[in-house]
């Protein structure tokens, strides 16, 4: 187990370097960020040159990347164009997005798995068909449509929620945005659980458990669910990273000042430091979440061993 | 002290919420001078320093917390004295400025002649990276504090600025500039307190100025709370208790919040809502002209666009654009077809005239086709209009303009749009002189003077002459206008210069842009100034 974790951690290093280098190059290809700093007029050349020097943009990209990575290891993610250190932006943005992600993941787990179990056990019945239909609709409608629709109905027409989330972004304010963010994944979790349950329902160990006379509840939770959850856990695990990075649309609709908002601003203003910094952290989150998922397998299925 | 005022404010707001009673005493008509309104805001792109702020969002705050020597009338745009008691000159080059007595910054420091001189020196110095440094370019010694080639600066202060006494200082310009005093209302010329220089970082996190509002709290990227400053010495005291500026990434969300009663004021109605805004808000929707003009600029550094006869092609293109139709259908009348190269907000006195563009700005397909043929046809048989696709709804109107040109010329391939991914990339292509055809250009005025619409854009090698147009007659007229001490005569000369722009069709004027705003039922006396920024201090909250 220890060796497995160590090996996985070592594997992260090239992935990490590759990902950051790619992002660095991509942002750089977009052109000279200083050119956009002065609005619809040209920055005066002397000031532009000075700014370029201050942000290290006058050096070759490779050198910029090396300096940047060197700084990152000392915890310095650089400065955004508005003079704020990127770490300051992170410390305000990540807690908000983490809260949003938690709400979304909770929705996925609670609603998604419950619906999946219910439909998986009642395959072909009306409830199964209707849930399948609903999930199909949810998957096919883009998030921004669901988001804007809910915002309009709940926020403006019925006045149940505030259409935008305040600066504090507390958990209760994040329920609706969390649901919107979770919606598509939630539908997948339902379908994944349903298939898995339906498949395992007729397997030998379940028949054995029933034959032993175990109560139905125990058969479902201890035997059936535990085995059926492996693909679902994989999905939810990888989804953590996807939700955090993919919250741009949801955060924009509900004016949540999280990671998606900062990334959007960073891309729009071509702020290399912000974009690379945030993506770097997101890559780390992704990698760690994947590692945790792999380690969780052993808990669910003792046959899986790590060497 | 601060705690006390804050508590009073909370109590007032609570009382207002409970019984809608007036708070603060001297208010009339049921308005509440203690109540705070909330307004939409965008995250300022640059640190909030007067000489470093060049976009509307940061400018909005500066307008609330600073007052300069002059102030532009929110309605007419006319420059009138604010802190300046008098500005005297005999030769349009040497100015003696006397400031009024009794003004202080909100931290108690007195506003003196030194506050101005220090601030201007700071703004002009290259080492401070101020993006509006060029505003001090007319002052003598600028080339020493801000060498154009980026080499080491040989002076930290402008030799043209001298403090005479506490209330007087002199300015020596490097050339004659008759309308210089009228430019002094621009925020870059604001005075700065000593606190700015003593602890710069602390000042940036909570700027201190001398305007009707003070900053109560500022969370970068999300909200700024401004409160009325009780001891403000000016005549334009805040008519409300304060303003909470809330950052929105998307103006659609801000509009939704306004509809839900969660926000009092949006100063940018999203294009997608223009169709229903009248029905939604009625009288609470403002759509008033602002000092912004949109044009199509040309790359005069490209031989194809600069050969003899091309002025006919450019005029032909102008005549092929159906401005009326585009402003009606795409912009829902939030743009007005342009008839000159300035803006109606200047007014007659400021140099605006209806229609100097004349026929050249009127749609006439047959005439357009004839002119383009006479001029030798489109270079390469096609024009590409370059624009940035990331912000604004530029794609829509560029496509519409191309459509109009194609229809007029009876050729599907005559005009195509050429989108560029980001604004920064668009700007760097312009700076690197890479444009091969007309490109989108917009100009938001710095100050309401005809000079500001012409000189920076069309004077040889001027700061915003992106197309690198150059014309001796135009330059000569501008020089004469700047040397003219009589303002009316100066304006007349600028109008003559505008005619040179027309005869050469240096840029195609498209339309004047309006400022738009929507507000809640709690507010009254909401206005937009010529810069399309709400006049916050005049808003009354009930």
Interface residues (C-beta under 8 A of the other chain):
Chain A: X30 X31 X32 X33 X34 X35 X36 X37 X38 X39 X40 X41 X42 X43 X44 X45 X46 X47 X49 X50 X51 X54 X81 X82 X83 X84 X88 X89 X92 X151 X152 X155 X156 X159 X162 X163 X164 X167 X251 X252 X253 X254 X255 X257 X261 X262 X264 X265 X267 X268 X269 X270
Chain B: X43 X44 X45 X46 X47 X54 X55 X126 X127 X129 X130 X131 X133 X134 X146 X147 X148 X149 X150 X204 X219 X220 X221 X222 X223 X247 X248 X249 X250 X253 X254 X256 X257 X259 X260 X262 X390 X391 X421 X422 X423 X424 X425 X426 X427 X428 X429 X430 X431 X441 X442 X443 X444 X456 X463 X464 X466
